[in-house]
Each structure stands twice: as structure tokens, then as C-alpha cells.
């Protein structure tokens, strides 16, 4: 039997004690499990990355588990032990931490953030350098502006443009939406009407985006994010900001850059609105 090194605290909930699941997808360093209702995803990774509904395992254990698995392989969870065809993984007594947003921990430093972002020339999924995001007239960025508007009609237009737009496991538009949702928390700009609309849309229409991207969006709506993202609002020096942003940029091919684009464009928009008030 293998033992998890870390789990998201959410996995201590009753819905993860027992159940019939199946393998959704398998990759080099991570795999996803999905429940029968197709409402929940659980990620197992060999990387030291703390994701919502995630489990971190030793790289050698992951290789042994993953090589026997393919999409649709049926697995069982019994008393927080995942039973694969040839191996078992326990997350009963694992180290755990919370991936939820904590408003009282918000020490976001806009000046340090902008001075770091100004140096980032990595290309986004919409084919512009990240440090051009505040001045961009690209359609993806204009859709973020619509999300920042008070008009519900314009917000819906922004959602319609971004949701599911792009290629890959997590399309560019979705990563930017997650960045926008995080920016709303950081800037204390929660919008219940917008989040309720997006939540209902994601849960009623399953073909709007990929299952994995839908998982991250729903978690973001529940104010749950990976630990590297949450580190953005810790009390950091400029050197530490550079380190955190570098780690975010390493997520996926352009997922980290797209998240930061959505986050930065939203922060910029909310700062402008605050100056006008």
C-alpha cells in the first residue's frame, strides 16, 4: 500500500470516504479521478503542488500506480483508501492543509506585484507577452474588462467569450477566468450575481469546457485555489514575489501566464475604478 504525502483538507469530507470512481485521465506526473456523477474530480500528482481536491504522492509510487491505469479504469474508495487494480493508496492520516482563500491573510502588495510583472515577457495563450496585459486591446483582455463592469449584461458577455475558449486541458479563457475570480477576492470585489450565474452555467451545461478546467473553475467559485496562487497575497519581498510568479508561470504550457493575465488585468481594472470613486 502507498501513502499520500499531502492532501487537500477538503478530502476529509464525507463525500470522499467511500465511493465508486473511475480514472478520467493519466499524464506523466499526474492523473485525475472522477466520481460516478461526474461532478467531482480528484487529482493525484507526483509534483510538490498543492491543488484543490489534490493528493501528493512520492514520484516512485506515482510511476507504479500510473503505469497500470488508463481512462475509464474503475476504482473504489473505501475508508479513504483508493483501490486500484494492483495497488492501493491511503489518504487516511496524511498531512493536510486548506486551499481556501483566507481574507484575513490578505497582504497583497500591488507595487511589488507590478514591478515584477513588468519584467515578464512570457507569451500568453492569446499570443501576447504578459507584461503587455494592462494596455492590451486583445479580445481576451477586453472580455476581462467586461467581467469587471457593474453591468450584468456585459459580465455575461465576458463569460460567454472566455468560457472554454482556447486549446488544451485548461483553455486560455478559463485560466483567465480563474485569475479574475481570484482578483475579486484580493480587491474585495465579490459579486454574488456573477458567481451564481457562472456556477449554474458550469453545473448545468457540461460541454462548455473540459472536465479538468470545469473542476478548477468550480473550485475557484468556492474560493479554493492552489497554494502557489494563494502565496501571491502573503507578505512578500520583491524577491519573493519573483519566486512565486516564476512558480506560477511553470504551471502548464501557458496556464500560469494566462491565470496571471486574467488576474493582472482585473487588478488593473479594479484599481482604475477605485481611483474614479
GUTORVEX-206924 format. One record per residue: residue in three letters; x, y, z of N, C-alpha, C, O in turn. Coordinates in steps of 0.05 Angstrom, whole numbers, plus 5000, padded with zeros to 4 digits. Layout:
% GUTORVEX-206924
ALAXYZXYZXYZXYZ
...
END
This chain:
% GUTORVEX-206924
UNK501749765000500050005000501850255000503850265013
UNK500950454985502350704984500850905003498550865009
UNK502351115011501151305030501651585019503851655010
UNK499551745019499652025009501552195026501552165050
UNK503052365013504852555028503252795037503852905058
UNK501352885021499653115028497053095015496752974993
UNK494953195028492253215015491053485021491653615041
UNK489253565003487553805008485653735031484553515032
UNK485453915050483753875073480853805065479453675080
UNK479953895041477253835032476753535029474453445031
UNK478853375025478553095022477852945048477452705048
UNK477753095070476952985095473852975097472752875116
UNK472553095076469653105076468452825071469752645061
UNK465852795078464552535077464352425048464352185044
UNK464252605028463852505001466352364990466252234969
UNK468552375005471052244996471751995014473951885011
UNK469951925032470551685049470251425033471951255034
UNK467951405019467451165004466251244977465051454974
UNK466551074957465251124931466450984908468750884909
UNK464950964887465850844862466651064843465051244837
UNK469151064834470251264817471451134792471450884790
UNK472451294774473951184751476251374743476151604751
UNK478151264729480351434720479451604697478351504677
UNK479751864700478952054679481152094659480652084635
UNK483652144668485852194650488452144665488652174689
UNK490552064650493151994661495252144646495352134621
UNK497052284661499252424648501852344661501952174679
UNK504052464652506752384661507052414691508252244704
UNK506052634702506452684731503852714747503952774771
UNK501652674734499152704749496952544735497052494711
UNK494852474751492552344740490052454754490152554776
UNK487752424740485252524751483252294754482952134736
UNK481852294777479752104781477052264781477052494789
UNK474952134772472352264771470252084784470351834780
UNK468452204798466352044811464151974791464152064768
UNK462351794799460251694781458451914770457451904748
UNK457852114787456052324779457452524760456152694748
UNK460052494757461752674740461652964751461853154735
UNK461252994777461153254790463753314804464353544809
UNK465353114810467753144826470253034811470052824799
UNK472453184813474953084804476953084827476853254844
UNK478652884828480652864848483352824833483552644816
UNK485352984840487852974826490052844843490352924866
UNK491552654832493852534845496252614830496352584805
UNK498252734843500652834829503252754843503352714867
UNK505252734827507952674838509452934842511752934853
UNK508353154835509553414839508853534866506753474877
UNK510653694876510053824902508354074898509154294904
UNK505954024888504054234882501454184897500253964894
UNK500554374913498154334929495754454916495354694917
UNK494154284902491854364887489254304902489254124919
UNK487154454896484454374907483754094900484154004877
UNK482753944920482053654916484353494906484053314890
UNK486753564916489153434906490453254927490053274951
UNK492053064917493652874933496452874922496852834897
UNK498452904939501252894930502352624940502052554963
UNK503652484921504952224927507852234919508752414904
UNK509452044929512252024921512451964892510851804882
UNK514352074877514652024848514851724841513751634821
UNK516351574858516651284852513951144855513350964840
UNK512351224875509751104879507951174856506351004846
UNK508051424847506351504824506951344799505051254785
UNK509451294793510151144769508950864770507950764750
UNK509050734794507950464796504950464794503750284782
UNK503650674805500650684803499750744775497950614764
UNK501050944762500151044737500550844714498850844695
UNK502550684715503150514692501050294688500850174666
UNK499350244709497250034706494550154698492650014696
UNK494450424695491950554692491450664664493350744651
UNK489050674657488150814632485450934637484050864656
UNK484651114619482051244622479751034625479750834610
UNK477951094643475550934648476050684666474250534672
UNK478650644675479150434695477450484720477650704731
UNK475950294728474150324752475850284777477350094779
UNK475550464796476950444822474850484844472750604840
UNK475550394868473850434891475350584913477750554917
UNK473850754927474950884951473350764975470950784976
UNK474850654994473650535017475250635042477550575045
UNK473850775059475050885084477551045078479651015091
UNK477351215057479551385048482051235039484251325042
UNK481550995028483650845014482750804985480550694980
UNK484350894966483750864938484850594928487250544930
UNK483050424918483750154910483950144879481950144865
UNK486450134869486850104840486949804835486949644853
UNK487149724809487149434804489449274817489049054826
UNK491749404820494049254831495249384856496849264870
UNK494449634861495649774884493449924900491149954890
UNK494150014923492350174940493850424950496250414955
UNK492350644953493450894962491750994986489351054982
UNK492951025009491551115032491951415036494251515034
UNK489751565042490051845050488551885076487452105081
UNK488551675093487151685119488451875139487052035152
UNK491051875140492452025161494652205149496752245162
UNK494152305126496152465112496352755123494452855134
UNK498652875119498953155124497053305106496753235083
UNK495653505117493653645101493653945107494554025129
UNK492754095088492454385093490154495076489154355058
UNK489254735082486954845070487655005045489655155045
UNK486254965023486755114998484755334994484555444972
UNK483355405015481355615013482555895018484455925034
UNK481456095005482156375009481556455038479456385049
UNK483556585050483256695077483556995076485757095073
UNK481257135078481357425075483257565095484557765089
UNK483257455119484957575140487957555134489557695146
UNK488657375115491557345108492357515084494657495075
UNK490557675074491057835050492958065056492358255069
UNK495458035046497458245048498558315021500958365018
UNK496858315001497658354973498958634970497858834980
UNK501258634957502758884953502758954923504358844908
UNK500959124914500759194886503359294873504059214851
UNK504859464888507259574876509359354871510559354849
UNK509659174890511558954885510658774863512258674847
UNK508058734861506958564840507458684813508458544795
UNK506758944809507059064783510059094775510659054752
UNK511759154794514559174787515758914778517558904762
UNK514658694788515558424780514358354753515758254735
UNK511758404750510358334725511458484701511558384679
UNK512358734705513358894683515858764669516458834647
UNK517058574683519458444672518858184658520658064646
UNK516358094659515657824649514957844620512957974612
UNK516557714603516057714574514957454564514757414539
UNK514157274582513057024573510457064557508857244563
UNK510156904536507756924519505356794532505656584544
UNK503156914529500656804539499356624518500356604496
UNK497156494525495756334506494356494484493656374463
UNK494056754488492956924467495157074451494657264437
UNK497656974455499957054438500757344442501457484422
UNK500757444466501957704473503657654498503057484514
UNK505757824501507457804524505857894549504158074548
UNK506357754571504857814596505158094605503258214615
UNK507458214601507858494611506358704595506558944601
UNK504958614574503358804558500358794566498758924553
UNK499758644587496958584593495258824600492958834593
UNK496359024613494759254622493959434598491959574600
UNK495659434577495059604554493859454531493159584510
UNK493659194533492759034510489859094501488159154518
UNK489459084475486859104464485958834452484058824436
UNK487258624461486558354452483858284463483058364485
UNK482358124448479558054455479357914482477457964497
UNK481357754489481357614515481457824538480057794558
UNK483158024535483358234556480958414557480158494579
UNK479758474534477358634534475058484547473258604559
UNK475058214545472958054558473358074589471358074603
UNK475758084598476258124627475158394636473958414657
UNK475558604619474358864626471358844629470158974646
UNK470058684612467158654614466458524640464458594653
UNK468058334649467458194675467758394698466358364718
UNK469458594695469858784717467758994718467559154737
UNK466059004697463959214695461759144715461358914723
UNK460259354723458059314741455559204726453759094738
UNK455559244699453259154683453258854681455158734672
UNK450958734689450758434688450758344659451758124653
UNK449658504641449658434613452558414602453158224588
UNK454158604609456958604600458558374613460258244601
UNK457958314638459258094652458557834638460357664633
UNK456057794630455257544616456657524589457357314580
UNK457057754576458457754550461357664554462457524538
UNK462557764576465357684582465557384588467357254578
UNK463657274603463656994609463356834583464756644578
UNK461456924566460856784541463356774523463856574510
UNK464856984523467256994506469456814517470756664502
UNK469956824543472256684555471856384560473656224556
UNK469456314568468956044578469555834556468155824536
UNK471455664561472155444543473755534519474355364501
UNK474555794517475855894493478855834495480255924513
UNK479855694475482755634474483055334472481155184470
UNK485555244472486154964469487454854494488155004512
UNK487554584495488954454518487054374540484654404539
UNK488254254561486754154584485354364599483054324608
UNK486554604601485254834613485555064593487655194592
UNK483455124577483655334557484355604569483855664592
UNK485655774552486556034560484356204573484856314594
UNK481956204561479756364573479056274601478456444618
UNK479156014606478455914632480555994653479956074675
UNK483155964645485256044664485056344671485556424693
UNK484356504651483956794656481556844674481557024691
UNK479456684671477156704689477856644718476956774736
UNK479556434722480456364749482056604760481656674784
UNK483756724744485256954753483457184760483957324780
UNK481357224745479457434751477957384778477657564794
UNK477157144782475757074807477557114831476657204852
UNK480157054828482057094850482457394855482657484878
UNK482557544833482957834836480557964851480958154867
UNK478157864846475857964860476157934891475358104906
UNK477257704899477657664928479757844938479457974959
UNK481957874924484258034932483458334935484258464954
UNK481758424917480958704916478358754931477258974930
UNK477258554944474758574959472558664940471058854947
UNK472358534917470258604897468458354891467858304868
UNK467658214911465957984907463358074893462258284899
UNK462357904875459957954861458257704861458657524844
UNK456357684879454757444882453157384857452757144849
UNK452157584844450557544819452257404797451357214785
UNK454657504793456457394773457257114780457156934763
UNK458057064805459056794812456756594812457156364805
UNK454356674820452056494819451456424790450856184783
UNK451556614772451056564744453056374732452256184718
UNK455556414738457656244727457455964739457855764725
UNK456855944765456655684778454355514765454655284759
UNK452055644761449755504749450355414721449555194712
UNK451755584706452455524678454255284677453855104661
UNK456255274694458155054694456954784703457654574693
UNK455054804722453854554733451554454717450754224720
UNK450354624700448054534684448854454655447454294643
UNK451054574645451954514618454754414618456654574621
UNK455154154616457754034620459554044595461853974597
UNK458454134573460054134548461254414542462154454519
UNK461254594561462254864556465254874556466455054543
UNK466554684570469454684572470254394580468654214582
UNK472854354585473854094592473054024621472554214637
UNK473053774628472353694656474453804675473653894697
UNK476953804668479053894686478854194690479054284713
UNK478454344669478154634672475654704688475654884704
UNK473454564683470954604698471554564728470454704745
UNK473054354734473854294762475154544775474454624797
UNK477154654761478654884773476855134775477055284794
UNK475055164756473255394757471255374780470855564795
UNK470155134784468255094806469755134833468655254851
UNK472155034835473655074860474255374864474155464887
UNK474855514843475355804846472855944855472956134871
UNK470555854845467955974854467455914884466056064898
UNK468555694893468455614921470755734937471155674961
UNK472255914924474556054936476855874944478055904965
UNK477255664928479455474933481355484909480555464886
UNK483955514915486055554895488555394903488855314926
UNK490355354884492755214891494455394909494155644909
UNK496255264925497655414945499555624934500155824947
UNK500655574910502455774897500956034892501956244896
UNK498456004881496756234877496256384903496456634904
UNK495556244924494956364949497356514960497056704976
UNK499756424953502256554962502456844952504057004963
UNK501056914930501157184919500257394939501157624937
UNK498657324959497657524977498957505004498157635023
UNK501057345006502657345031504357595032504757735012
UNK505357655056507257885059509957805047511457665060
UNK510457905023512857825008514658055002513758284998
UNK517257995001519158194990518958174959517757994949
UNK520258354945520158354916521558104905520757994885
UNK523658014919525057764911523157524914523157344897
UNK521557524935519757304939517457314919516457104910
UNK516557554911514557574890515557454864514157314851
UNK518057514858519257404834519257094835518756964814
UNK519856984858519856694861517056574858516756374844
UNK515056704870512356604868511356614839510156424829
UNK511756844826510856874799512256674780511056574762
UNK514856624785516256424769514956154772514756004752
UNK514156084796512855814801510155804787509355594776
UNK508656024788506056034774506456004744504955854731
UNK508456134733509056114704509755834695509555764671
UNK510655664714511455394707509055204705509354974698
UNK506655304712504255134711503255104682502555304670
UNK503254864672502354814645504054954624506155054630
UNK503154944599504555074577504255374579506255524580
UNK501755474580501355764584499255814607498456034611
UNK498455604621496355634642497155834663495456004670
UNK499555824672500456014693500456304682499556484696
UNK501456344658501456604645498656714641498056944645
UNK496856534632494056614627492656684653491056874654
UNK493156524674492056594700492956874709491357044717
UNK495556924707496657184715495557414697495257634707
UNK495057354672493957564654491157644663490457874665
UNK489557434670486857494680486857634706485257814711
UNK488657554723488957674750489957964747488758144759
UNK492058004732493258274730491358474716491058704725
UNK490058384694488258564680485958644699485058874698
UNK484958454715482758514734483758704756482258884763
UNK486058654767487158834787487359114776486659304790
UNK488459144752488759404739486059534736485859774742
UNK484159384727481459494722480159594749479059804750
UNK480459424770479259494795480659734808479459904821
UNK483359754804484859984814483860244801483560454814
UNK483460234775482460464760479760554770479160794774
UNK477960354774475260424784475360544812473860724818
UNK477260434829477560544856478460834855477560994871
UNK480260894837481261174834479161364825479161604831
UNK477161254810475061424799472761464820471161654817
UNK472661304840470561314860470961554880469361594897
END
